[in-house]
Amino acid sequence: MLNFNKKGQTGETISWIIATIVIIGILILFIYLSTLLAKVKTIDVGNLRTDLSKNSLVLAEKTSIAHQLAGDKNKEVIDQIISEYDDK
């Protein structure tokens, strides 16, 4: 006859149930926190700002590169051309 150890099976089953409940609890917590963060419009960490317009960054980069390539000559003409393209 086989002698089954039912106390061992019960302990293992309880540990799996507790582990599953803990994992589900952590998942629910992360989902709740992500929905709270999704409602935030700006996240300000020190000097890092995420609410800046993407166009203003692109415009600043274009202007800087154009001025460097032209050797800082004809700044008004370069600024006019860049502003025409950004208005489109």
C-alpha positions in Angstrom: 0.0 0.0 0.0 1.1 3.5 -0.7 1.1 6.0 2.1 0.3 9.5 0.9 1.5 12.4 2.9 -1.7 14.6 2.9 -0.1 17.2 5.3 2.6 17.9 2.7 0.0 18.3 -0.1 -2.1 20.7 2.0 0.9 22.9 2.9 2.0 23.1 -0.8 -1.5 23.9 -1.9 -1.9 26.7 0.6 1.4 28.2 -0.4 0.5 28.2 -4.0 -2.9 29.8 -3.2 -1.2 32.5 -1.1 1.4 33.2 -3.9 -1.3 33.5 -6.5 -3.3 36.0 -4.3 -0.1 38.0 -3.8 0.7 38.1 -7.5 -2.9 39.1 -8.4 -2.8 41.8 -5.7 0.5 43.2 -7.2 -1.0 43.2 -10.7 -4.1 45.1 -9.5 -1.9 47.6 -7.7 0.1 48.3 -10.9 -3.0 48.6 -13.0 -4.5 51.1 -10.6 -1.3 53.1 -10.4 -1.0 53.2 -14.2 -4.6 54.5 -14.6 -3.8 57.2 -12.1 -0.6 58.2 -14.0 -2.5 58.2 -17.3 -4.7 61.0 -16.0 -1.7 63.2 -15.2 -1.1 65.7 -18.0 2.5 66.7 -17.1 5.1 64.9 -15.1 7.6 67.3 -13.6 10.8 65.7 -12.3 13.2 68.5 -11.3 14.0 70.5 -14.5 12.6 67.8 -16.8 9.4 69.0 -18.4 7.3 66.8 -20.6 4.6 69.3 -21.6 6.8 71.2 -24.0 5.6 71.4 -27.5 7.4 69.1 -29.9 7.3 71.7 -32.6 9.3 74.2 -30.5 12.0 71.6 -30.0 12.2 70.8 -33.6 12.2 74.4 -34.6 15.0 75.1 -32.1 17.1 72.3 -33.5 16.5 73.4 -37.1 17.4 76.9 -36.4 20.6 76.0 -34.5 21.7 73.7 -37.3 20.9 76.2 -40.0 22.8 79.0 -38.2 25.8 76.7 -37.7 25.9 75.6 -41.4 25.6 79.2 -42.6 28.3 80.4 -40.2 25.8 82.8 -38.4 25.3 84.8 -41.6 21.9 85.7 -42.9 20.1 84.8 -39.7 16.9 86.7 -40.7 16.7 84.8 -44.0 17.2 81.5 -42.3 14.6 82.3 -39.6 12.1 83.4 -42.2 12.5 80.2 -44.2 12.2 77.9 -41.2 9.1 79.8 -40.0 7.5 79.4 -43.4 8.0 75.6 -43.3 6.7 75.3 -39.7 3.5 77.2 -40.6 2.5 74.6 -43.1 
